Amino acid sequence: MMHLMDPIVPLDAPRPVKLTVEEFRALDLAGALARRRHAELIGGTIVEMSPQQSRHALVNTRLAFAFDQAIRHRHLDLATMIGPTVALPPHDAPEPDIVIAHLPVRDGYLAHADVALLAEVSDTTVRHDLSTKRDLYAAASIPELWVIDVRSAIVHQFWAPQDGVFTRARSCPLSGPLDSATLTLTIDGTGIV
């Protein structure tokens, strides 16, 4: 915080200001983001996401239902959440499609420490999700990421984050049994896409 008596240091060039998660949340709570359908904070920049198409929404719903059934079947202390904002301080607050979170869930943005698994359903954003989003989640030490390539009916799984990168990965068809790499959880991928 700057005080009145602090010296003003001139900048050699204008530079963008990166918002923090707290500043983003304050804007959200103040209603400044209300006209945006979905907005994320990525690298300190507010990013508006495109509206969900019906195919994306259907896959998202089916995948969330499959995760929820598997969690209930195994009596795990986890919850399936659709589209929560996840706080990844200091400058990121993405809104993944599905999050498997440890219970209990608290108020405010979901803390990254409460995330067990994230899933991004990718219809038109596969490249972005397999690069920018993957790297963001690895840097935040998210235990496991699934990127669902809707058009190819493939699930890309990443886990074991270390030093900002996922050290393990596999891709498999989105059909039949699909095992989580980090949870004792198996879903049936048949009919999701």
ChimeraX attribute file (.defattr): number of C-alpha atoms within 10 A of each C-alpha:
attribute: neighborCount
match mode: 1-to-1
recipient: residues
	/A:1	3
	/A:2	7
	/A:3	6
	/A:4	6
	/A:5	6
	/A:6	8
	/A:7	8
	/A:8	8
	/A:9	6
	/A:10	7
	/A:11	7
	/A:12	6
	/A:13	5
	/A:14	7
	/A:15	7
	/A:16	7
	/A:17	8
	/A:18	16
	/A:19	18
	/A:20	21
	/A:21	24
	/A:22	16
	/A:23	14
	/A:24	22
	/A:25	20
	/A:26	13
	/A:27	13
	/A:28	13
	/A:29	11
	/A:30	10
	/A:31	11
	/A:32	12
	/A:33	17
	/A:34	12
	/A:35	8
	/A:36	13
	/A:37	11
	/A:38	17
	/A:39	21
	/A:40	20
	/A:41	24
	/A:42	21
	/A:43	20
	/A:44	20
	/A:45	18
	/A:46	18
	/A:47	14
	/A:48	13
	/A:49	12
	/A:50	11
	/A:51	11
	/A:52	13
	/A:53	10
	/A:54	9
	/A:55	12
	/A:56	17
	/A:57	15
	/A:58	14
	/A:59	19
	/A:60	25
	/A:61	16
	/A:62	15
	/A:63	25
	/A:64	21
	/A:65	15
	/A:66	18
	/A:67	23
	/A:68	18
	/A:69	16
	/A:70	17
	/A:71	21
	/A:72	12
	/A:73	11
	/A:74	11
	/A:75	9
	/A:76	15
	/A:77	11
	/A:78	19
	/A:79	19
	/A:80	20
	/A:81	16
	/A:82	17
	/A:83	16
	/A:84	16
	/A:85	23
	/A:86	24
	/A:87	23
	/A:88	25
	/A:89	15
	/A:90	14
	/A:91	20
	/A:92	26
	/A:93	29
	/A:94	24
	/A:95	23
	/A:96	19
	/A:97	22
	/A:98	22
	/A:99	27
	/A:100	21
	/A:101	21
	/A:102	16
	/A:103	12
	/A:104	10
	/A:105	13
	/A:106	9
	/A:107	7
	/A:108	11
	/A:109	17
	/A:110	19
	/A:111	17
	/A:112	19
	/A:113	15
	/A:114	18
	/A:115	20
	/A:116	18
	/A:117	22
	/A:118	24
	/A:119	24
	/A:120	25
	/A:121	22
	/A:122	22
	/A:123	18
	/A:124	14
	/A:125	12
	/A:126	17
	/A:127	12
	/A:128	12
	/A:129	21
	/A:130	19
	/A:131	10
	/A:132	12
	/A:133	19
	/A:134	23
	/A:135	17
	/A:136	19
	/A:137	24
	/A:138	22
	/A:139	16
	/A:140	20
	/A:141	21
	/A:142	24
	/A:143	22
	/A:144	26
	/A:145	28
	/A:146	24
	/A:147	22
	/A:148	27
	/A:149	23
	/A:150	21
	/A:151	11
	/A:152	12
	/A:153	15
	/A:154	18
	/A:155	24
	/A:156	18
	/A:157	21
	/A:158	28
	/A:159	23
	/A:160	17
	/A:161	20
	/A:162	14
	/A:163	10
	/A:164	15
	/A:165	18
	/A:166	22
	/A:167	12
	/A:168	13
	/A:169	14
	/A:170	11
	/A:171	13
	/A:172	11
	/A:173	16
	/A:174	21
	/A:175	16
	/A:176	12
	/A:177	13
	/A:178	16
	/A:179	14
	/A:180	17
	/A:181	19
	/A:182	13
	/A:183	13
	/A:184	11
	/A:185	16
	/A:186	19
	/A:187	19
	/A:188	17
	/A:189	21
	/A:190	13
	/A:191	11
	/A:192	18
	/A:193	20
